[in-house]
Amino acid sequence: MKSYNERYIALNCSFAQGVDSHLDETNIDIRFFRFNSHSVNEKGGTLLQKDSNITENFSFEYPVFFPSGKSRHAEAILLLHGLNERNWSKYLTWAEFLCYNTGKPVILFPIAFHINRAPMTWSNPRSLINLLNFRKEKYTDERTISYANVALSDRISQNPERFYLSGRQTWADLTVLFEELKAGYHPFFKEDTKIDIFAYSIGAFLSQIALMANQKGLYGDSRLFMFCGGSIFRSMSGISRSIMDKPAFETMQQYYIYHFGNEDTPVWEHDNAFNAFLQMITPERFRAERENIFSRLKGKIRGIALTKDTVIPYHGVLEALGEKNAQSTIQLLDFSFPYTHENPFPHNSTDITSLNNAFTTVFSRAAEFLA
């Protein structure tokens, strides 16, 4: 295969949402499949009424990278992305590498209200100018406000419970997807398909909760590889011009750390997903229960954290999994070139050799674990 930079450019030039294609370099087919989601109907778990009108979130297409030449597969890798993503750009090289090196299809599934599950206006600067100006006037001299994060920041500022609700909708969608694949209803997968997960950033947080809750036993045989993910909620720092502005993030932290689950009148159904989410908010609460779960799961979990990652810091991973569990499952790496959590492999880096080596190191280890 060519260098990371070359593949990044080539894939982003050839990939088009909703358009099936073939990658000659790696002999991989990209196919799109329609998915129809439903709002979560448990008590207190429904989407906000105004969010139920966002049609893009309920009917959308997701891409799958397939090794060419095989009609149906018995295994798959689910790839889950990070917070506030608007396209698949940085994940195309990730999916191609995993597909090529494991021989397994890679399913890129969008989290609720992300990628193509969000209105185009949320990523169009012309549509966002009034909202941007309003937020800048409200929070004078706040430099974390940007076109890239203003839509999510405003939504979270208005209703911080959206973070939980969108996670629940995605979790419910994945339950449907897993059932479809395991029942043999998907045209490209055999009955009893085994599904492993590669998860980045907030996708790792969602995956941890999914494995902890293990809805209907669907995740009983799933392995999870986390990259730049795995932290307890309280230690995450989503303040970034490409993720969320500071006022929004502080509103969200305050809500989940001090109010969520402590309401005088019950708001949420206390099912397995709720309990797993609650266990992942602060390190002190439910420490024994949480660490016992991850101790039981440690054979199924591996990951890589980055030294200079300030969004999902390594100490937050230690808090979530427990020091002993984390040290045996999560490897801490550093790169010689400038990088960030949001852009761990900057394709415009001039240190091409180091960039290529870093990318190959991370994804070779992921592919080895998930093969």
N, C-alpha and C positions, 0 to 999 in steps of 0.2 A: 504494500500500500504506500501511497505518497505521504508526504509530511502532513502534520496536523493542519498547518496553515493552508496548504493546497486543497486538502479535503474539505475544510471548512468553507472555503470560497466556492469550490465546485458544487458541494451539496446545496448551499444556499442559492446558487444560480439555477440549479435544476429542480429543487423542491418547490411544489406549489400546492397549497392547501386544497384538498379535494380532488387532485389529479393523480391518478395512478401512474407509476413510472418504474423504470428499471435502471439500476446502477451497474454499468458495465465493469467498472473497476473491481468491484467486489462480488458481482453476480448476485445482487440482492434486488428483490422486487419490493416496491412500496405500494400498499393497497390501503384504501380508505373504506371505513365501515360506518354506517349510520347508527346512532344511539339516541334513544328517546328516554329522557330522564323524567322523574316525577318529584314533586316537592316531598319532603319527609313528613309523613302524616302522624307520627307519634305525638302524644300530648306535649305541647310546648316546643315541638321540634320542627314545626312548619316554617318555611321561609317567610320573611316579611311580605305583606301583601304587595307592596310596591316592587319587590324583587320577583314576585311570581309572574309579573308582566314582561320580564326580560326573556323574550322568546329564544334568543340565541343560546341561553343556558339550558334549555330543555330539549332541543333537537339539534344535533351537531354531528360532525364526522371526526373520527380519530384514525390516525395512521398506524399501520403495522409494517415493520421491516421483516420480510421473509427471505430465507435462503431460497434461491430459485431451484425449481425442479422437483419439489415435493408437494403433493396435493394437500395432505393433512398432517398436522403435527401433534405430538403427545406432550410437549413441554412448551412453556412460554416464559418470557421475562416481561414484567410490567415495569415501565419507566415512569416515575412520578417526578414532576418538576418543582420549582421553587415558587415563592410568593411574588405576586404582581408580574407574572410573565405574560407577554402579549403575543408571542409567536414561538415557534419551535427552533429558531435559528441556532442557538448554542447547543441544542440537544441532538441535532442531526448526526454529528460526528460520533457522539456518545452511543446512539442507537446503532449506527453502522458498525462500529467497532465491536460492540457486544454481540450483535447478530452474526458478524463474520467470524468471530473468535470462539463463540459457543455453539454455533450452528443452530441456534434457537431463534424463533420469531421474537421481536421486541415490540411490545404494544405501548404506544405513547398516548396516555390517557389524560385529557385535560381536567384539572381541578375546577370545580364550579366557579363560574364568573371569571375564568382565566382563558388565555389563548383565544380560540375561536368560540368560546362560550360567553364572550362579553361583546357588547356593542362596539362597533368600530369607533364610535365617538369617544370612547374612553381612552383611545390612544392617538386621537387626531388633535394636534395642537390648536388648530383653528376652532374646533368645537370646545376646547377646554380653556380658552383665553379668559372668559368671564369668571369661571370657577377659580382659575389660578390667581387672577387679580383680587377676587374676593378673599381668598385665603391669605394672600400676602398683606392685604389691608387689615385683616383680623389679627394676624400674627406678625406684627411689624418686625423687620430685620431677622426673620426666621429663614436662614439660608438653606434649610433642608427641603423647602418646598420647591417642587419642579413639575414640569409638564408630565414627566414619566410617572410620578407618584401621586399626583393631585386627585385623580379619580378614586383610587383606593383609599387615600387618606381621608377624603371627605366622607366617603361611605362609612368608614370605621369610626370617624369622629361622631357622625350622626347616630350610628347604631353599632356599638362594639360587639354586640352579640352576633353580628354577621360572620365573624371569624369562626365561631362554633357552628353556626347554621350551615355555612357553605361546606365546612368540613364534614358535617353529618350528611349533607346531600351527596357529596363525593363518595363517602363511605357507603351509603345506600346504593349508589350507582355501581361501585365496585362489587358489591354483593351480587347485584344482578349480572354483571359481566362475568364474575367467577362462576356463578351458577350456570350461565349460558355455555361457557367453555367446558365446564366439568360434565354437563349433561350431553355434550356432543352436538349442541344446536348451532354452533358457529361453523360456517362452511369450511374453515381452514384448520379446525382443531378437532382432535379425536375426543371421545368420551373419556372422562377421568383425567383430563389434561392437568399436569402439574404446573403451578404458576409460582415463580419466584419473583422477587422485587428488587429493582435498583432504584433507590430513592435519594433525591438531593434536597437539602435544605428543609423547607416546610413539608415537602413530600415525605421526608424521613419521619417527621413528627406524626404525620397522618398514618404512616405505615406502622410505627411503633404502637399506636393506639389500636390499629386494625389487628395486629398480632396479639395484643393484650386481650382485646375483646373476643377475638376469634369467632365472629358471628357464624352460626350454623356449622362450625367446624371447618369452614372453608379455607382457613389459613393454617390448618394443622400440619400440612407438609410443605409450607412455603419457607424459603430462605430469604433473608433480607440483607442487602449490601447497602450501607449508608455512606454517602459522600457529602461532606460539609453539612452534616445533620446529626440528630440524635440528642440534642440538648433538652434539658428541662426548660419549660416555658419562661420562667422568671429570668433566666440568664441569657435568653435570646436578646439581641439588640437589632431590631429591624429598622432602625433610623438610618435611612439612606435615600439619596436623591433618585434612586431607581427602585426603591421598595415602598417606604412610607415616611412621611415627614414626622418630626419630633412630637408635635402636639397630638397627632393621631396615635402614634405608638404609645405615648404616655397614657392616653385615654384608654387604650386597649389593655395595657398592663394593669392599670388601676382597677378596671372592671373585673378582669379574671382573677387577679390575686386577692382582691378584697371583697368582691360582691358575688361573683358567679358561684352558685351552689350554696350560698349563705342567705338566700332570700327568705323573708319571713313567711311568705306564702309560696308553696311549691310552684315552680315555673317549668322545670324540665323533668322528663321521665328519667328516673334513675336506673337505667339499664346498663348493660355491660360497656357500651361505648361511652356513656356519660361517666361511669366510674373510672374507666381507663383514662379519659381526658382529665378528670379531676386529679388523678394520681400523678399526672405529668405537669401540673402547674407550678408547684413549689417543691423544693427538695425535702423540706422538713415533714410536710404532711404525707402520710401513707408511705414513708420511706421503706419500712420493712416489707410491706405488701408489694411495692413496686420492684424493689431489688430482688425479692424472691421470684417474681415473674421473669425478670430478665436473667436471673440465674438459671431458671429452667429453660429459657430460650437461647442461652448463649451459644449453643452448638449450631443454631440457625442464623446467627447474626454476626456479620463482619462489617468493617467500615474503615474509612480514612477521614481523619480530621486534619485541618491545615493550621499551622502555627499562627499565621497572621490573619486568620479568620476572626473578625470582630463581631460578625452577625450571629454566627453559631459557634461560640468559643468552646474550646476543648474542656474547660472546667465545667461548663454546663452539661457536657456529655458524661463526665465523671459523676455529676450530681444526679443525672437521670438514671443511668445504668448501675450506679454504685462503682466505687473505685476499682474493686477487684474484677468485677464483670467487664468494665470498660477497658481496663489495661490488658485483658486477655482477648478482647475482640476488636478493639478500635486502635488503629495505628496512627500516630501523629507524624505528619510529614511537613516539610517546608520546601519551597522552590527558590532557586537563585535569582529569578526574575521578578519584577513587580507584579503582584496579583492581588485580587480582592475576593471576598466571598462571592460577590455577584458575577465576577469575571475571573474564574480561577485559571483559565487558559486564554489569555488575551491574544487573539489571532493576528493582531498587528504588532506583536512583540518583535524586536529586532534580534533577540537571542533565540533564534530558531531551533538550534540544537537542544538547548535546555528545555524549551517549551515542548518539543517533540518527546523528549525523554520523560518529562513530568507527566504528560498526557498518557504515554504508553505505560508508565509505571502504575498509575492509578487504575487505568481500565484493564490492564493485564491482570491485576490482582482481583478486580471485580469479576472479570470473565472466568478466571480460574475458580473462584468460589461458586459462581452461578452456573458453571458448565455442567 
